Amino acid sequence: MPVIVVATDLRIRRFNTPAGKICNLIPVDVGRAIGDLRLNVAVPELQRLLADVIGEVVIREREVQDGEGHWYMLRIQPYRTTDHRMTAR
């Protein structure tokens, strides 16, 4: 299952190999703002969705399509770190 974790400032904290392949991410993308990247998956209003999840502590789901026409179910959910900081994944 592809997973991307972003901090409250919407910078990528980490991602796994499946997410890297689907979204065209590379290791140097860690620390970059997700809005500055050109992902291989079309997610209209991604930054707003992420901010909603982090701010409201809610789950959002959307169907999204990659550049090759494959469809995926995107689930953005809040994630609290062991030191009680909020992120989204």
PyMOL commands that set and color helices and strands:
alter all, ss='L'
color gray80, all
select helices_A, chain A and resi 17-23+27-29+34-36+46-56
alter helices_A, ss='H'
color red, helices_A
select strands_A, chain A and resi 4-6+12-15+41-42+60-66+71-76+78-80+86-88
alter strands_A, ss='S'
color yellow, strands_A
deselect
rebuild
show_as cartoon
